[in-house]
Amino acid sequence: MAKTPISAGDLGWIILEELRDSGDCPIGVALAVIPEPDGDWRVVIQAHSRNAMTTRCLRRIASIEKRLKAVYAVDEA
């Protein structure tokens, strides 16, 4: 199945919305979606935000990232 192209900014917003809806993470998390050279992408979290996160929140982000990687490819155009 082909992955849907999406901008890194839009993908970041999708992740933030899912985090907000879950209630597992603090408000105001700073994150970015970074394209990798091999065509994949990853979520990067600001150090200050990461320090404020619980283990449950970090697991939630990893889960969201894994699920969305199966659906979306970052469009660098």
Secondary structure, DSSP 8 states (H G I E B T S, - for coil): ---EEE-HHHHHHHHHHHHHHHT-S-TT--EEEEE-TTS-EEEEE-HHHHHH--HHHHHHHHHHHHHHHTTEEE---
